[in-house]
């Protein structure tokens, strides 16, 4: 089992920045990919950014050039640095971890990000 605990988020003005962190515990060695997803009201959950065990990253087109995902050397903490925030970035952000081939998936509890003036 893997547990994910998120922190960060909150309220930011358009053009501002926020940083989300996710700490993983449990059977860390089984994790192949970690990342962030988000879900806005009335919309489906969507992938924001992911990072694999070998530090390969992938971003949704809507956040490329604005968001950066990174992981610490111990591979237990994943950070999402969000810059140049837009109102459409408003959503609940979820940390996600998966084993290879996504045989097992784990989710954090979610953290609210609101971008508004």
N, C-alpha and C positions, 0 to 999 in steps of 0.2 A: 504493500500500500504506500501511497504517496500523499502527503498533505501539503497544501499550498495556502500560504497566508499573504494576502496583499496589503499594501499600505500606499499612502499617497492619494492623489486625486483631490477633488474639491472644486473650488470656483476659480475661474480665470477669465480675464478679459480677452476679447479677440486680439490676436497678435501676441498674447502672452505665452508663458511656458508652465508646464507641470511635469512632475516625474512620478512614475509609478514603480513600485518595487514588489517583487514576489519572492518569498523565501520558501524553498521546498525542503521537506524533511521526510524521512522514511527510507524507502528503498530507492535511493537516488541513482544508484548504478543502473537501474532498469530504464531510466529516462533517456529517450533518444532526442526528443525535440521539446522545447518550451516556447511559449509565446503568449500573445495577448489577442483577445477577441473583444468585440464590443457589441452592445445591443441598444439601439435607440428605441424610444416608445413607438410601438406599432410597426417595428421593423424586425427582420430576422437578424439573428446573431451573425456577425461577419468577422472574418479574420483580419487582424490589423498588422501583426508582424510576428515572425517566428525566427528561432535560432536553433540550429541543430547541435548535436554533441560536438561536431568538429567546427563549430562557429560559423556555419553557413547561414546567412540571413535571407529573409524574404519579406517584402512589404506589399501591402495593398497599394494600388496605384494612387488612391486618394491621400495617402500619407507619405509617399516617397518624397525625400528631400526635406521633410519637416520632422519626422519621428525617427528615433534611433533606438534599436534594441541592442542590449549587451548583456553579458553574463560574467560573473566573477570567476576567478581561476578554480575555485572549489566546485564550480558549476552547481551551486545551490541557490544562488540569487540571480534573478533576471530583472533588469531595469528597462523601463521604456521612458526615454526622454522625449517629451512632446513640446515642440517649439512652433511658433507661428500658428497658434491654435485658432480654429474657426468655430463659429456657432454650430456647424454641422458635425463637429467632433463630440458634441454633447451626447453622452451615452453612459451606460454602466459598462465598465471595463472588467473583463474576466481574465485571470491568469489560467493558462492551460499547460498541461504536460502530457506527453504520450510516450508509450514505449514504441519500439520499432514496429512498422506496419500498423501503427495505431491499434494494436491489439488491446491495450488498456489506455483509457483516457481519464484524466483527473482535472478537476476544476476548482478554482478558488471561489470565494463567496461573492466576489464582485465588489467594485468600488465605483462610486459615482464621480463622473467628470462633467462639469457644467461650464460651458463657455458662453459668457453673456456680459454685455456692458451694463 
